[in-house]
Amino acid sequence: MENPKIDQKDREIIGELISNSRQTVGQLARKIGMPPTTIHNRIKKLEHARIIKNYTANINYKKLGRPVMAFIGITVTYNIEGKKIRQMEVAEKVKSLEGVREVTILTGGMDILAKVLAKDIDDLNEIVTEKLRDIDGVDKTQTMIVLTEI
């Protein structure tokens, strides 16, 4: 589908849904000052165009026993013993590891960036040194532990 025209009201709807995706159409209508049917139709248009891809929950992982967040930059080696390694394959294997929440393919100094949630530093150490570095194609890693989120 061709990208639809997005106006300021669509941007307001998107902004409201980003801040709280559980709002009802009626609540959005009151906040934005449009009829509920119009809000509903605009949301459906945004979903159909895949501008709104899904609705998610913002989870407090500390309360779920995974209080240590880290971003791990990964450099990929693309040839191992004559076998060509694909960046996407490495990224998919990284994504399958327990504790890995997001994986992004990059350009620049790092090839992949993984967001990891660990139970503690020992768990993070195991994820990096025993699991992540054991994936074919992972050459180097750089782990950045998150001190606080804003």
PyMOL commands that set and color helices and strands:
alter all, ss='L'
color gray80, all
select helices_A, chain A and resi 8-19+25-32+36-48+61-64+87-95+121-134
alter helices_A, ss='H'
color red, helices_A
select strands_A, chain A and resi 68-76+79-80+83-84+100-105+112-118+138-145
alter strands_A, ss='S'
color yellow, strands_A
deselect
rebuild
show_as cartoon
